[in-house]
Amino acid sequence: MTVRRIILSLFCVFFVFSAFAEDVASEDSEEKTLFEERREKISYGLDSEIETLIDEIIKDREFEYGDDFFALFTATRNQKLKTKIFDYCIAAKDYHLMTYALDILKDPIDEKRSMVNKVFEYVSALEIKEAREPVLNLLLEEDGSYVEAAAKVIGKIGAAEDSAQLAEMLDSAVSENTKLYLISSLGELNAVQSVKTIVELAKDTSETTAVRMAAAEALGGIESQDAIDALISIYEDNDANVRVSVIKALSKKTDENSKSIIITAVKDSFYKVRLAALQAIIDQNIQDASSVVLYRAKNDTENVVKHKSYETLSAIHSPEGIWYLLNVIEDKKKSETDRAKAAAVLLKYNFDSSIEPVKSVARETLDDKRLIKLRYAIGKELAKYTSPAIEDICAAYIISDDVATKGTALDMFEKNNFESLRPLVEVMSMDDKEGTNKKKAKNVLDRIERNGIASANLTE
C-alpha cells in the first residue's frame, strides 16, 4: 500500500469519527495529561507514592520535573525521599542540588551515611569539579570514614596534580575496594608518573584478578608508550579476564601495534575478550577487521558475540558486511532475533541506505501474525529516528488492529509529529475503544505541544 493510499484511508477514518470526537471533546478535555498528573502527585502525593513516581520517571527518561523536585527537596524532612530525589537528579544530570551537595561534602559529620554516599554519586555522575577540594580532604582524613567513597569519585573530578597523593595511598593499608578505585582514578587522571607502579600491579600474579584488571584498564587512560608496551605484553596472560581489560585499554590506543592485538583478539577463545575486541573495533573504526568480524557474524556460537559482530560490521561500514546484514533481515529462515538485531544495527549506522529494506520487512510482518515479535522489534527501532522516510510505515502500523502495534506507531509519531497522521492520533486520544492507546495518544500530543516538536516533514 502506497503512502498516498494509506493517508487517504486515514482521513476517511478521521471524518467518520469527527462527530464522535465533538461529542466527547468537552468531557475528555477535563482528563489530565500524564505530565499534569505527575506534577500534581509531586505536590500532594504521599512520600511513598512520590518515590515510586521517581522510579517511573527515570525509567521513562522524561526529565521535565527538576523545579518541582527541587521545591519538594527543600520542603521535605524525609531523608529517604531526599535521597530518591538525588536519584532523579543523577539520572537527569540536573544541577539543582549542587550547592546542597557541596555543603554536605564540606561537613558530612552530622549527615546519614546513605545521604553522604548519594552525594558522592551525584558529584561523580555530574563531574562537579567544585567538589574536588572537599573530596580530597575526605580521602586523606585520618579517620578514613569516607576514604572508599572519595577514592571512587576523585578520578572524575580531580586534577593531574592529585595523582601523586593517590599513588602514595596504594602503599598504605587500604581495603581492596579502595585500592581498585585509586588505581582507576590514576588512569582517569592520566598519571604518567605512576605508570611503573600500575604496570607492576597489572603483571603481578600474586595480586587478585580484580586488582590486575583495574591496573590494566587504568593503563588505557595514560598517554605513555610504556603503557602501550606493557599492555601488549600483558595480553599474553593466561587469565582471560585480564585479557578483557587489556583489550578495553587498547581500545583507547591508536597505534598500529595496538590495532593488531585488537584484531587478533576477535579470535580469542574467551567470548568476553571477543566482545571487548569488537567494541574496540567500533570505537576505532578499524576497517581492516572486516573479514574476521564477518566470519564471527556467520559462525560464532555465542549469540551475544554474533550480534555484536553484526553491529561492528555496520559501524565500520563494511560493504560486504552490510550486504550480509541486508540478507539476514530478508532471510525468513533466520530467527526473528537475528533479523531484528540486523535491522537495528543497519538503521543505527546506515539509516539512509537501509531504511527501505527494513520497511519492506516491517510491512511483511504486518500481514503475518507469526512474525509479530519481529514487527514489534523493528517498530521499536524505527521509533528512535526522526525522518520523513518513516511516515508511510508509521501510517501502516497505526491502522493495525493490534494494540501494541498501534502503540508503537504512536512512538514513531511522537518522534516525528507527522502532519498527515495527526488527525487520526487526535481521534485516538478521544476514543474509548482504543483502550490504553487513548491515554497514550493524549499524552503524546501533550508532549509534542509542550516540547515544540517540529514535523519531520518540515525538517527534511
N, C-alpha and C positions, 0 to 999 in steps of 0.2 A: 504494500500500500504506500503510495507516494505521500509526502508530507502535505501536499495541497489537499488531497482527498481526506487525510486524517483531520486536518484543521477544519475543513468544511463540515465534516461529521460532528466535530466538537461544537461548532457554532449551532448546529441543529439541536444538539442536546441542550445547549445554553438557552435557546429560545423556548424549548419545551418546558424548562424548569423556571423560566423567568417569573411567571405568575406566582408559582410556589414560593420563590425567593422573596417576592414583595410581601406575601402574607406573613412570612416568618421573620422578616428583617427586623421589625420592631422588637419582637420578643428576643431574638438572637443577639441584638446589639447590647443587651444587658449582661450577656455572658462575658466573664472576664477572660482576657488572654492569659497564657501561661506566665508571661512577664509580669502582668499585674498581680496574679495570684501569688507569685513568688515574693514580690516586694511586700505584699500585704502580710505574708507569713513571716517575713523577716521582722516586720514591725510588731506583729501581735501574736505570733506563734509561741508555743512552748519551747523551751530551750532544746528539748529532745527532738522536737519536730524540725527546728532550725538546723540542728546537727545533721539530721538525715537529709534535709534540703541541700546542705552544702555538698554532701557526697553526690547528690543527683546533679547539681550544677557543675561540679568538677568532671563528672562522667560525661556530661553533655558538652563540655568545653564552651559554655556560654557565660563569659565573664563580663557581665554588664552591671554588677551589683556592688562595685567597690565602695561607693559613697554610702550605700545602705549598711554594708557590713562594718564600715569604719564607725558609723554612728552607733551601731549596736555594740561594737567593741568598747567604745568609750563609756557606754551606759551600763553594761552588764558587770556583775561581780562574779559570775560563774567562770571559774578558771578553765574548766573543761571546754566551755563554749568559746572562750578566748583562744584557746589552743586550736580549736576547729577553724576559727576564722583565719588563723595563721595558715592553715592548710589551704584555704581558698586563695589567700594572697600569694602563697608559694606557687600554686598551680597557675594562677593568673598573671604571675610576675607583676604584682601590684605593690607599689611603694608606699601605700597609705600608712603602714605600720613601721616604717624605717626609724623614725625618731624614737618611738617606744622601744624598738629592738635595741638600738644603740644605748639607751639609758639602762636597759636590763644588763647588757654586757659589761657596762662600766661598774655596776654594783649588783651582782646577782645573789648576794648572800641571803636576802630575805625572800627570794622567789622560789617557787616549787621547781624541782629539778626538771620535771616534764616540760614546764614552760621555758626554762633556760635552754634545754635541748632543742626545743622547737624554734627558738630564736636563732640558735646556731644554724639550723637547717635553712631558715629564712635568709639569713645574710649570705649563706653559701649559694643557694639557688639563684639569688638575685645579684650575686657577686658585688656586694656593697663594700666598696673599698674603704669607706669611712669606719668600718668595723675592724680594720687591721690592728690598730693600736690596742684596743681593749681585748681582742682575741689573743694577741701576742702576750699580753700581761697574764691572761688566764692560762696560757700554755706554759709559761715559765714560772708561775707562782709556786711556792714551796709545798703547799698542802695538796696540790695536784687534783683538786676536786673536779676540774673540767679539762684536764690535760688531753684526754682522749678526744673529746668533742672539739676542742680547739685545734688539735693536730689534724683532724679530718677536714677542717674548714680553711686553714691558713693557706693552703696551696691555691685556693680560688681567689682569695682577697689580699694575699701578701705581696711582698716585693722581693726582687732578686737578692737584696742585701740580707734578707731574713734567713736565707738558706744555710749560712754558716752555723747559726744557732740550732737549726733543725738537725743538721748533720751531727753536731756535738751530742744532741739528745739520744741519737742512735746508740751511743756507747754507754748510756746510763741504763738503770734498771727499770725500763718501761715495759708495759704489757705488750703482748704480741700485736693486739689490735692497734695500739698507739704506734708501734713500730711500723706497721703496714701503712698507716695514714701518713706518718712522717716521710716514708720512702716515696709514696705517691705525691706528696706535696713537693718534694725535691724535684721530681720530674716536671710538675706543673710550673715550678719557678725557674726552670732551665738552669739547674745548679751545676754548671760546668765544672766548678772546682771540686764537686763531690763525686765525679764520675768514677774515680778509682774505688771509692768506698762502695758505691752501688754495684759496680761490676763484681766486686768480691762477694757481695751478698747474693747476686744472681748465680754465680758459679759454685757457691759453697753448698755442697750436697748434704752437709750436716744441718743446714737451715731447713725450716719447714718448706713445703711446696708453696704455701701461700706467700711466704716472705720472698722466695726466689721469683715467683710470678710477679709480685709487686715491683721488685727491683728491675726485672726485665722490661716491664711496661714503662717504668719511670725513665729508663734509658731512651725510650722513644721520644720523650719530650725534651731531651737535652741535645743541643746543637753541638755535636762533637764527633770527629772521626773516630776517636777511641770508643765512643758509644756504639757506633755502627759496626766497627770491627768486632767488638765484644758480642753484639747481638748475632752476628753471622756465625761466630764460633759456638755460641750457646745453642743455636738451632739444632746442633747435632746431639743435644741432650737426650737421654733415654726417657725422661719424664715428659709425657705428651702434653700435660697441662702447662709446663714451662715453655714448650714449643708454641703453644697457642699464644702465650704472652709475647713471645719473641716476634711472631708474625704481626700481632697488633702493634707492636712498637715499630717494626719495619715499615708498616703502612704509612708512617709519618716521614720516612726517608725516601728521597727521590733519586738516589744514585743507582747506577746500573747493577751493582752487586746486590743491593737490597731487592731490586725488582726481580733479579734472577732467583733469589731464595723464595720470594713470594710465589712466583710461577711454579717452582719446584714443589712448594707446599700444597698446591692444589692436588697433588698425588699422594699426600701423606696418609698413612694408614689410619690415623685417628680423625674421625669425622669433624671434630671441633676445630682441628687445625685447618682442614679443608675449608670450613666455613669462614674462618678468620682470613684465610688467603683470598677467598672470593671477595670478601668485603674490602680487603686491601686493594684488589684489582679495580674495584669500583671507585674507591677513594682516589686512586692514582690514574684512573683511566688507562690501564695498561693494555693496549690493543693487541700487543704481541701474544697475549694469553688466550686469544680467541679459540684456537684449535683445542687446547687442553680443556678449556671450560666447556666447549661444545661436547666433547667426549663425556665429561661428567654429567652434562644435562641429559644425555642419551642413556648413560649406563650406570650412574651412581645408585647404589642400593638403598641409600638413605634419602628418603623423600625431602628432608629439610635441606640436604645438600643439592639435590636435583633442582629444587625450586629456587635456591639461592643462585644456582648456575643459570637458570632462566633469567633472573634479574640481572646478573652480571653481563650476560650476552646483550641484553637490551641496553644496559647502562653504558657499555663501551661501544655501542652502535656497530656491532659486528654484523656485516652483511649476511654471512652465512648463518649466523645465529638468529638474526631477525627472520630470515626465511624459514628456518626451522620452527621458530615460535609461532609464526603465522600458520604453518601446517598443523601445529599442535592444537591451536584453538579451533581449527576446522575439522580435525580428525575425530569422528564420532566413536572411534574405538578407544580413544584416550579417556581417562577418568574425568569426571566433572571438575575435580580438584585441580588436576593438571591443566585443563583448559582454562579454568578461571585464573590460575596463577599466571599462565602465559598472557592472558588478556590484560591482567593488572599491570604487569611489568612493561608490556608494549605501550599501554596508554601512558604510564608514568614517564617513560624516557623517549618515546617515539610516537607521540599523540597524533600528529598530522598524518603520518604515513600508515597508521594502524587503525584509526577510528572507523573507517568504513568496513573493513573486515570484521572488526569487533561488533559493530552494529548489526552486521549481517547475521552473525551467530546469535546475537541477542534476539533478533526477530524470529529466528527458528525456535528459540526456547519459548516464545510466547504462544506458539502453536503446538507445543509438545509438553504436557504436564510431567512427563518423565524427566525433563531437564529443568525442573523448577528451581533446584539448588543452583544450577549454573545461571539461570535467569536472575536470581537474587544477587548472586556474587558479581555478575557483570554490571547489574544496575547499581549496586553499591559503589563500584569503582567509577562508573560514569558520573555519579553524583558528586564526585570530588572536583569536577572540572567546570570551568566557565567557557562555553564555546557555542556559537550558533549551530555547529555540526551536531550537537546533541538534541536539538529541538524535535526532530522527527521521531527519534527513539523515545524521548520523553513523552511525546504525544501517544505513541503506541503503548507505552506502559500505563499511561493514565486512563486509557479506555478499557483496560483489562478488567475482568470481573473478579480478580484475585485481590484481596485486601492488602496483602504485603506488597504486591507488585505496584498497586496504586500508591502505597506509602512511599515506595522507592521513587516513584515518579515525582512525588511532592518534594523529595530531597533534591532531585535534579532541578526542579522548577525553582526552589529557593535559591539555589546557587546561580541561576541564570535569569530568573524573572522574565520568562518568555511572554511577550505581549499577546501572542496568539492564543496562549493557553490560560491566560489569567481569567477569562470569563468562566471557564469550567472549574477552576480552582475556587473561585468565589462561590459558585453554586455548591460545590462540595462542602464548603465551610458552613453552609446553612442546611444541608440535607441530612436529616437524622438517619436515613438509610445507609449513609456512608460509614456509620459506626465510629470507630476510633479515628478514622481519617477525617471526619468532620472537624473534630477539635484540632487535629494536626494541620489541616488546611488553614484554619483560622489563625493558628499560631505562626504558620509560615508567612501568611500575608502580613501579619503584625510585625514580624521580624524584618521582612523586606522593607516595610514602610519606615520602621524606626532606624534601620541601618542604612537606608538610602541606597539599596542595591539596584544598580542600573540594569537595564535589559541587555542581555548578551547580544541581541540583535543590533544594539546601538554602539557596542564596544568592539565590534569586529575590526 
